[in-house]
């Protein structure tokens, strides 16, 4: 029976999420149980695409990515894939009627990483939309559970949250993106002249995105609010830690939050949510 394969596929997406992201795994655990599966499935798909362009250096990334894009298209068309992560993803897409335009926009942004090393303002906005905002919209479509009015109302806030997450990652990974992948995402940024003032401007932009996103988090259904708030809280704390790090140190090390601190953040986030202090 295909149901067994579907269960195995979802388990592969869960394993992928847990292996690559402690923070998102914790956030998903705070979602209503019925929403966890589709979010695991979306994250597994996103992570697999991202790994192709970021990690498989000893292989033909362009060829692998094209194969992945075709496999995604076939999975969506035929409602099955022998790739368990894609099979899990297509199931969530069809069940929650996730718009395919967001999926292909996401893939377009990932493909940019194969060819682009520096981004203009227009390219940067396009990349942010595809790689982060579109993913936020996929998740919001799941959280809305068919309530189109709610989705449309919360749509701009979900995009701001996705953008904020991505920009925090860009700041945190300045050193790795530049030295290991040869990429600089922020438009016009010369890392040889990266100053405290430039860093502060980038942080202010992220703070604005987070502030706007919080307005939408407060309006989410109870089934998803706590989990999304935990992810927000983690990135807000990570940004705070980045703000405390001098600009020149961001170019030599990766700011991170140890796993034991993530568990403490989970507890604090839950308490703040329960007491309506967010």
C-alpha positions in Angstrom: 0.0 0.0 0.0 1.2 3.5 -0.8 0.2 4.7 2.6 3.2 2.8 4.1 5.6 4.5 1.6 4.0 7.8 2.5 4.7 7.2 6.2 8.3 6.3 5.3 8.6 9.4 3.2 7.4 11.7 6.0 9.8 10.1 8.4 12.6 10.9 5.9 11.6 14.5 6.0 11.5 14.5 9.8 15.0 13.0 9.9 16.2 15.6 7.4 14.8 18.4 9.5 16.2 17.1 12.7 19.7 16.5 11.2 20.0 20.0 9.7 18.1 22.3 12.1 17.7 22.0 15.8 15.9 25.4 16.0 13.2 24.6 13.4 12.8 21.1 14.8 11.9 22.6 18.2 9.6 25.1 16.5 7.7 22.3 14.7 7.2 20.4 18.0 5.3 23.4 19.3 2.8 23.3 16.4 -0.4 21.4 16.6 0.3 17.8 15.9 -1.8 17.8 12.6 0.5 20.6 11.2 3.8 19.1 12.0 3.9 16.6 9.1 3.4 19.1 6.3 5.9 21.6 7.8 8.5 18.8 8.1 7.8 18.0 4.4 8.3 21.6 3.3 11.5 22.0 5.3 12.9 18.7 4.0 12.3 19.8 0.4 13.8 23.2 1.0 16.8 21.8 2.7 17.5 19.2 0.0 17.5 21.9 -2.7 19.7 24.1 -0.6 22.2 21.3 0.1 22.7 20.7 -3.7 23.8 24.3 -4.3 25.7 24.8 -1.1 27.4 21.5 -0.2 27.9 19.1 -3.1 31.2 20.6 -4.2 32.7 17.4 -5.6 29.8 16.9 -8.0 28.2 18.6 -11.0 25.8 20.8 -9.0 24.1 22.2 -12.1 23.3 18.7 -13.4 22.1 17.5 -9.9 19.9 20.6 -9.5 18.3 20.2 -12.9 17.6 16.6 -12.1 16.1 17.7 -8.8 13.9 20.3 -10.5 12.6 17.8 -13.0 12.0 15.3 -10.2 10.0 18.0 -8.3 7.9 18.7 -11.4 7.2 15.1 -12.0 6.3 14.5 -8.3 3.8 17.4 -8.4 2.4 16.2 -11.7 2.1 12.5 -10.9 1.5 12.8 -7.1 4.3 10.4 -6.3 8.1 10.3 -6.3 10.6 7.5 -5.5 12.6 10.2 -3.7 10.9 10.0 -0.3 11.5 13.7 0.6 9.9 14.8 -2.7 7.1 12.3 -2.2 6.4 13.7 1.3 6.5 17.3 -0.1 4.1 16.7 -3.0 1.7 15.1 -0.6 1.7 18.2 1.6 1.4 20.5 -1.5 -1.7 18.7 -2.8 -3.3 18.3 0.6 -3.0 22.0 1.5 -3.2 23.3 -2.1 0.2 25.1 -1.8 0.6 27.3 -4.9 3.1 25.9 -7.3 4.3 29.3 -8.3 6.0 29.7 -4.9 7.7 26.3 -5.4 9.2 27.3 -8.7 10.1 30.7 -7.5 12.0 29.1 -4.7 13.8 26.8 -7.1 14.7 29.8 -9.3 16.4 31.5 -6.3 18.3 28.3 -5.4 19.5 28.1 -9.0 20.8 31.6 -8.7 23.4 30.3 -6.2 24.9 28.2 -8.9 25.8 31.2 -11.0 25.6 34.4 -8.9 28.4 35.6 -6.6 27.4 39.2 -6.0 23.9 40.6 -6.1 22.4 43.9 -7.3 19.5 45.4 -5.3 17.0 43.9 -7.7 18.6 40.5 -7.7 18.8 40.6 -3.9 15.1 41.3 -3.6 14.4 38.5 -6.1 16.5 36.1 -4.2 15.0 37.0 -0.8 11.5 36.5 -2.2 12.2 33.1 -3.7 14.5 31.7 -1.0 12.6 32.9 2.0 9.4 34.8 1.5 7.9 32.1 -0.8 8.8 29.5 1.8 7.0 31.6 4.5 3.9 31.7 2.2 4.0 27.9 1.8 4.0 27.5 5.6 1.3 30.1 6.1 -0.9 28.3 3.6 -0.6 25.2 5.8 -1.3 27.2 9.0 -4.3 28.9 7.4 -5.9 25.5 6.7 -8.1 26.7 3.9 -9.1 30.1 5.4 -8.2 32.2 2.4 -9.2 35.5 4.1 -6.9 34.8 7.0 -4.1 33.8 4.6 -4.4 37.1 2.6 -4.4 39.1 5.8 -1.3 37.5 7.2 0.6 37.2 3.9 2.7 40.3 4.2 3.7 39.4 7.7 4.8 35.9 6.7 6.9 37.4 4.0 8.6 39.7 6.5 9.3 36.9 8.8 10.8 34.8 6.1 12.9 37.7 4.9 14.2 38.4 8.4 15.2 34.8 8.9 17.2 34.8 5.7 18.9 38.1 6.4 19.9 36.9 9.8 21.5 33.9 8.1 23.3 36.1 5.7 24.8 38.1 8.5 25.7 35.1 10.5 27.3 33.3 7.5 29.2 36.3 6.1 32.5 34.5 6.6 31.4 31.1 5.2 29.5 32.5 2.3 32.4 34.6 1.2 35.4 32.4 1.9 33.9 29.0 1.1 31.2 29.8 -1.5 32.5 33.1 -2.9 29.1 34.8 -2.4 28.1 38.2 -1.0 24.4 38.6 -0.9 24.0 42.1 0.5 24.1 44.6 -2.4 27.1 46.9 -2.7 28.8 45.3 0.3 32.6 45.2 0.1 33.7 42.9 2.9 37.2 44.3 2.8 35.7 47.6 4.1 32.9 46.1 6.2 32.3 48.6 9.0 30.4 48.7 12.2 28.1 51.4 10.6 27.3 49.1 7.6 26.6 46.2 10.0 24.3 48.4 12.0 22.3 49.4 8.9 21.8 45.8 8.0 20.7 45.0 11.6 18.2 47.9 11.6 16.6 46.5 8.4 16.3 43.1 10.0 14.8 44.6 13.2 12.2 46.3 11.1 11.3 43.0 9.4 11.0 41.2 12.7 8.9 44.0 14.2 6.4 43.8 11.3 6.4 40.0 11.4 5.4 40.0 15.1 2.2 41.8 14.2 1.2 38.8 12.1 2.4 36.2 14.6 0.0 37.6 17.2 -2.9 36.9 14.7 -2.0 33.3 13.9 -4.4 30.6 14.9 -3.5 28.9 18.2 -2.6 25.8 16.3 0.5 27.4 14.9 1.2 30.6 16.9 3.5 29.0 19.6 5.7 27.2 17.1 6.1 30.2 14.9 6.8 32.4 17.9 9.6 30.0 19.0 11.3 30.3 15.6 10.9 34.1 15.8 12.3 34.2 19.3 15.3 32.1 18.4 16.2 34.4 15.4 15.6 37.5 17.5 18.1 36.2 20.1 20.5 35.2 17.4 20.3 38.7 15.9 21.0 40.2 19.4 24.1 38.0 19.7 25.2 39.2 16.2 24.7 42.8 17.3 27.0 42.2 20.2 29.7 40.9 17.8 32.1 43.5 16.3 31.9 43.7 12.5 35.4 42.4 11.9 34.7 39.3 14.0 31.7 38.3 11.8 34.3 37.9 9.0 36.3 35.3 11.0 33.7 33.2 12.9 30.1 32.1 12.8 27.9 33.3 15.5 25.8 30.5 16.9 23.6 29.5 19.8 24.6 26.2 21.5 22.0 23.5 21.7 21.6 23.7 25.4 20.8 27.4 25.1 18.3 26.6 22.4 16.5 24.4 24.9 16.5 27.3 27.4 15.1 29.6 24.7 12.4 27.0 24.0 11.3 27.1 27.7 11.4 30.9 27.8 9.5 31.2 24.6 6.8 28.9 25.8 6.5 30.8 29.1 6.3 34.1 27.3 3.7 32.8 24.9 1.6 31.3 27.7 1.7 34.6 29.6 1.0 36.6 26.4 4.2 38.5 26.9 5.3 38.5 23.3 
